[in-house]
Amino acid sequence: MKSDVYYLSARASQYQQSMSRFKGPLALKQIGVENKIKTHDKVVIKTHFGALENTRYIRPSYIRFLCDYVKSLGGYPAVAESCGWGIPGATGEYGGRANEEEYLEVALKHGFTAETMGAPIFMLDGPEGLDYILHNFGGRYFDEVRVAGRLREYDYMILASHFKGHSSAGFGGAIKNLGIGCVAKGGKVEAHTGKTFEFDFDKCPLDCNACIEICPTGALQRNKNNKMEFYEGKCRYCYMCKSVCKHKAVDIGTVPREQFIYQMVDNAKGVVDYFDNDRIFYINYAIDITWQCDCSGSSDVPFVSDIGILSSKDPVALDQACVDLTHKSYMNQNSILGEINSLNSSEKDTWFSYIPRYEGDELSLNKKGISSDHWKIQLEAAEKIGLGMREYKLIPVEVELEE
C-alpha cells in the first residue's frame, strides 16, 4: 500500500492561496491534525532557524501561522530547534548555535521570537544540549540514540522542514530534521563521526586544562597525582572536549559520507521509535531549494523554482515526493547547475545527482558535472530500517477560493 503525500503548489494568484497563512495549515489538515489535537494538547513545532548568515531558511511567518492553527484547535504550540555541535563562543560559519542562549540570539536576528511566533521558543535538547533520552533500538550502526529530551513534554510534534540540497546527505528534508534536528548535541556529533570516544592522556601537557574547564559535568578531572581521568558516568557526551583540545588527546573518529547518512537515518528511526509516528505530522516546504543546508552560512541561488508545500504521515514518502518533484522541474540556468556545460536547462534531470558535494574532506562544486546517486542512500536506508516507504500516492490539493 502506498503512502499518501499531499501537495499544494507554490503558485498563487489570490491572497487565499498564500503559502504561509492558508496552504501550510491546509497541508496539515489533510494528514489528520484536526482529528488528533484536542484542547490543552501540547504541540511542539520543530523547525530550523538557520545559520546566522543564511538567508534561505523557512520564513518566520510560515511557522507563526502553524502556531495559530494549533491554537485554533485548542492546542498549546511551542517552537523548537536543537543545539548545534561545538562550543559556545565559536566563530565562523558554524558558530553561534552551541547552546540555547546563542541560538536564540540567531533566531532573534532571523525573526523567530516568542512574540513573533505567539508561542514559547526553545532548544529541544535543553539550554546546553545535554538533555536527552537514551533510547535503545536496533539500527544499522547505532543501538541507542540520544533523543532530544524535551520531546518528553509534548503530546504531538509537527516536523516543519525546509526541503533543500545537502552537500553530505544529498538533500535535507523530514528524515534529516528527525535524525539531526531531533537529537541532542552529542547525537549530532555521533551521526557525523560515529560512536568512537577515546582519550590519550599521555598527550596532555601538565599546564593544559582546556577540556576540564569546558566540561559541563565534571567528567574530566585531574587526580591527586595531577593525572587526567575520565569519569564516564558523569559524561553527557557533548563532545566539547574534542572541540577545545589542541593536543589530539581526544579521538571521536571519522566515517565516510555514506556511513554518516546511515547513522543519520539510525537517529531518525530512533526518534520516531521513541516518540511514536502516530504523534508526528510531517510538512515539507519545498521552496528556496539551494544545494546548501540551512546550517550553511552561504545561501546560493535556488537551482529549481519553488515547488510548494507537501505533507504526509510518512517521512520517507514525503522526502521521496519532494525529490521527484525537484527532478521534474526545470533547472535554473542562473544557479550553480547552470555552470555545468553538460546539463541542459530546457530538459529535466536528476538534479540532486549534480549539486556540489563532499568528496572525502573536500567540498567539490562538481563543475565537471559528474553524476552521483548518493542522494538515494538516505531514502533506501530509511525504507529498509522501517521509517517509511518510498512508494507514494501524490494527492494535489486545491485551495477553495471565496467568491
C-alpha positions in Angstrom: 0.0 0.0 0.0 1.4 3.4 -1.0 1.7 6.3 1.5 -0.4 9.4 0.8 1.5 12.6 0.2 -0.4 15.8 -0.2 0.8 18.6 -2.5 0.0 22.2 -2.5 1.6 24.2 -5.4 3.7 27.3 -4.8 1.7 29.1 -7.5 -0.7 31.7 -6.3 -2.9 34.4 -7.9 -5.1 35.4 -5.0 -4.4 36.0 -1.3 -6.4 32.9 -0.3 -3.6 30.9 -1.9 -1.0 32.3 0.5 1.7 29.6 1.2 2.1 30.8 4.8 -1.4 31.7 6.0 -3.5 29.2 4.2 -1.6 26.4 2.5 0.6 25.4 5.5 -2.4 24.8 7.8 -4.3 23.2 5.0 -1.5 20.8 4.3 -1.6 19.7 8.0 -5.4 19.3 7.8 -5.0 16.8 5.1 -3.0 14.4 7.3 -5.5 14.4 10.2 -4.2 17.0 12.6 -7.7 18.1 13.4 -8.7 14.6 14.3 -5.8 14.3 16.8 -5.0 17.6 18.5 -7.5 18.4 21.2 -8.0 21.1 23.8 -4.9 21.6 26.0 -2.7 19.3 24.0 0.9 20.4 23.9 2.3 20.6 20.4 5.9 21.3 19.5 6.7 22.6 16.1 10.3 21.5 15.2 11.9 23.6 12.6 15.3 25.1 11.8 16.3 28.8 12.5 19.2 28.7 10.0 22.8 29.7 10.4 23.5 33.4 11.2 24.4 34.4 7.6 21.9 32.1 5.9 19.0 33.7 4.0 17.1 30.7 2.7 15.7 29.3 5.9 12.0 29.0 6.4 10.5 32.4 6.9 9.1 33.0 10.4 5.6 33.7 9.1 5.3 30.1 7.8 5.8 28.8 11.4 3.7 31.6 13.0 0.6 30.5 11.0 1.2 26.9 12.1 1.2 28.1 15.7 -2.1 30.0 15.1 -3.6 26.9 13.5 -2.7 24.8 16.5 -4.2 27.4 18.8 -7.4 27.3 16.7 -7.7 23.6 17.6 -7.3 24.3 21.3 -3.7 23.2 21.5 -0.7 24.9 23.1 2.0 25.3 20.5 5.7 25.8 21.0 8.6 26.3 18.5 11.8 24.4 18.9 15.3 23.9 17.5 18.2 22.0 19.0 21.7 23.0 20.0 24.5 22.7 17.4 27.8 20.9 17.5 30.7 22.8 19.1 31.4 25.2 21.9 29.8 28.5 23.0 31.6 31.5 21.6 32.9 29.8 18.5 33.0 32.0 15.4 32.8 31.3 11.7 30.2 29.6 9.6 29.1 27.1 12.2 29.4 29.2 15.3 26.7 30.8 17.3 24.5 27.8 17.8 26.2 25.8 20.6 23.7 26.5 23.3 20.2 28.0 23.8 21.4 31.5 24.6 23.5 31.7 21.5 21.0 30.1 19.1 18.1 32.2 20.3 20.1 35.3 19.5 20.5 34.0 15.9 16.8 33.1 15.9 16.0 36.7 17.0 18.0 38.1 14.1 16.1 35.8 11.8 12.7 36.9 13.1 12.0 33.9 15.4 10.9 35.1 18.9 8.2 34.2 21.4 6.4 37.4 20.2 6.6 36.7 16.5 5.6 33.1 17.0 3.0 33.8 19.6 4.4 30.8 21.4 7.4 29.7 23.6 10.6 29.1 21.7 13.5 27.0 23.0 16.1 24.3 22.3 14.6 20.8 22.3 17.7 19.3 24.0 17.9 21.9 26.8 19.9 25.0 27.4 23.3 23.4 26.8 22.3 20.5 24.5 22.7 18.0 27.4 19.1 17.0 27.9 18.4 13.7 26.1 16.6 10.4 26.4 18.9 7.4 25.7 16.6 5.3 23.6 17.6 1.8 22.7 16.6 0.2 19.4 18.3 -1.8 16.6 19.8 0.4 13.9 22.3 -0.4 11.3 25.2 1.3 13.2 23.6 2.6 16.4 21.8 0.5 19.0 21.0 3.6 21.1 20.1 7.2 20.1 20.3 10.4 22.1 16.7 11.7 21.5 16.2 15.4 22.4 14.9 15.3 26.0 12.2 18.0 25.9 10.2 15.8 23.5 9.0 14.1 26.6 6.9 17.1 27.5 4.8 17.1 24.3 1.7 15.3 23.1 2.4 15.9 19.4 5.1 17.1 17.1 4.8 19.0 13.8 8.0 18.4 11.9 8.2 21.5 9.7 11.2 21.0 7.4 12.8 23.1 4.7 13.4 20.8 1.8 16.7 21.6 0.0 20.0 20.2 -1.0 22.8 19.0 1.3 26.5 18.6 0.4 26.9 15.4 2.5 23.4 13.8 2.7 22.4 14.7 -0.9 19.3 16.5 0.3 17.7 17.5 3.6 14.1 17.2 4.5 12.0 15.4 7.0 14.5 12.5 7.5 17.3 14.9 8.3 15.2 17.0 10.5 14.5 13.9 12.6 18.0 12.4 12.5 19.9 15.6 13.1 17.3 18.1 14.4 15.6 15.9 17.0 18.6 14.5 18.7 20.8 16.2 21.4 24.1 17.9 20.7 26.0 14.6 21.1 23.6 12.8 18.8 24.6 15.3 16.0 28.3 14.6 16.6 27.7 10.8 16.6 25.8 11.0 13.3 28.8 12.7 11.7 31.6 10.7 13.3 30.3 7.5 14.9 30.5 6.4 18.5 34.3 6.4 18.9 35.2 8.3 22.0 38.7 7.7 23.3 41.4 9.6 25.3 45.1 9.5 25.1 46.0 11.4 28.2 49.7 10.9 27.6 49.4 13.7 25.1 48.1 16.2 27.7 50.6 18.8 28.9 50.5 19.4 32.6 49.6 23.0 32.2 46.6 22.4 29.9 43.1 22.1 31.5 41.0 23.2 28.5 38.9 20.1 28.5 38.3 20.3 32.2 37.2 23.9 32.0 34.8 23.3 29.2 33.3 20.0 30.5 29.8 20.9 31.9 29.5 17.9 34.2 33.0 17.4 35.7 33.6 14.2 33.7 37.2 15.2 33.1 39.4 15.9 36.1 42.9 15.7 37.4 43.5 13.2 40.2 45.7 13.9 43.3 48.8 13.0 41.2 47.8 15.6 38.6 46.9 12.9 36.1 43.9 13.3 33.8 41.0 10.9 34.4 37.7 10.4 32.6 34.6 9.6 34.7 32.3 8.0 32.2 29.3 8.0 34.5 29.3 11.8 34.6 29.7 12.4 30.9 26.7 13.7 28.8 28.5 13.2 25.5 28.5 16.8 24.3 32.0 16.2 22.8 33.0 19.8 23.6 36.3 18.4 25.0 37.2 17.5 21.4 36.4 21.0 20.2 38.9 22.6 22.6 41.7 20.0 22.6 44.8 21.3 20.7 46.9 18.2 21.5 44.9 15.5 19.8 44.3 13.7 23.0 40.6 13.2 22.2 39.6 10.9 19.4 36.0 10.8 18.2 36.7 9.1 14.9 35.7 9.8 11.4 33.4 8.0 9.0 32.8 8.2 5.2 29.9 10.1 3.8 27.8 7.0 3.2 28.1 6.0 6.9 27.2 9.5 8.0 23.9 9.1 6.1 23.2 5.7 7.6 23.9 7.0 11.1 21.6 10.0 10.5 18.9 7.6 9.4 19.5 5.4 12.5 19.0 8.6 14.6 15.8 9.4 12.7 14.4 5.9 13.3 15.3 6.1 17.0 13.5 9.4 17.4 10.3 8.1 15.8 10.6 4.8 17.7 10.7 6.8 20.9 8.0 9.4 20.2 5.6 7.3 18.1 4.9 8.1 14.5 1.2 8.4 15.2 2.0 11.6 17.2 4.1 13.2 14.4 2.9 15.3 11.5 5.3 15.9 8.6 5.3 19.0 6.5 8.0 20.0 3.9 8.4 23.4 2.5 9.9 22.8 -0.9 10.9 26.4 -1.6 14.3 28.1 -1.9 15.9 24.8 -3.0 19.6 25.5 -3.0 22.4 23.0 -2.8 23.2 24.0 0.7 21.8 23.1 4.1 20.3 25.8 6.3 23.2 25.3 8.7 25.4 26.7 6.0 26.3 30.4 6.2 26.2 30.9 2.4 22.9 30.9 0.5 23.2 30.3 -3.2 20.6 30.8 -5.9 18.0 28.1 -5.9 18.6 25.5 -8.6 14.9 25.0 -9.4 11.9 27.1 -8.9 9.8 26.9 -5.8 7.6 23.7 -5.8 5.2 24.2 -2.9 4.2 22.6 0.4 3.9 18.8 0.9 2.6 16.9 3.9 2.4 13.2 4.9 2.3 10.8 7.8 5.3 9.1 6.2 8.6 11.0 6.3 10.2 8.8 3.6 7.4 9.1 1.1 7.3 12.8 1.8 11.0 13.3 1.1 10.8 11.0 -2.0 8.0 13.0 -3.4 10.0 16.2 -2.9 13.0 14.7 -4.7 10.8 13.5 -7.5 9.1 16.9 -8.0 12.5 18.6 -8.0 13.7 16.3 -10.7 10.5 17.0 -12.7 11.4 20.7 -12.6 13.5 22.7 -15.0 16.9 23.7 -13.8 17.6 27.4 -13.0 20.2 28.4 -15.6 21.5 31.2 -13.2 22.2 28.6 -10.4 25.3 26.6 -9.9 23.9 23.9 -12.1 23.9 26.4 -14.9 27.7 26.3 -14.8 27.8 22.7 -15.8 28.1 22.7 -19.6 26.8 19.1 -20.0 23.4 20.0 -18.4 20.5 21.4 -20.4 18.2 23.9 -18.7 15.5 23.1 -21.3 15.3 19.5 -20.1 14.5 17.8 -16.8 17.1 15.7 -15.0 18.0 14.1 -11.6 19.4 17.5 -10.4 20.5 16.1 -7.0 23.0 13.9 -8.8 24.9 17.1 -9.9 24.8 19.5 -7.0 28.1 20.2 -5.1 29.0 17.5 -2.5 31.8 16.4 -0.2 34.4 14.1 -1.7 36.3 13.0 1.4 37.0 16.1 3.4 36.9 18.4 0.4 33.8 20.2 -1.0 33.6 19.7 -4.7 31.5 22.2 -6.6 31.3 19.5 -9.4 31.9 21.9 -12.2 32.6 18.9 -14.5 29.1 17.6 -13.9 30.0 14.1 -12.6 26.8 12.3 -11.7 26.4 10.7 -8.2 23.4 8.9 -6.8 24.5 9.4 -3.1 21.2 11.3 -2.5 19.4 7.9 -2.8 21.2 6.4 0.2 19.0 8.0 2.9 15.8 7.1 1.1 16.9 3.5 0.6 18.3 3.2 4.2 15.2 4.8 5.7 12.9 2.4 3.9 15.0 -0.6 4.8 15.0 0.3 8.5 11.2 0.8 8.6 11.0 4.5 8.8 8.5 4.6 5.9 8.1 3.6 2.3 9.3 5.2 -0.9 6.2 4.4 -2.9 3.5 7.0 -2.6 0.3 8.5 -4.0 0.7 12.2 -4.7 -2.6 14.0 -4.0 -2.8 17.6 -5.3 -4.8 19.9 -3.1 -6.5 23.0 -4.4 -7.4 25.9 -2.2 -11.1 26.8 -2.3 -11.4 30.4 -3.2 -14.0 32.7 -1.9 -16.4 34.3 -4.4 
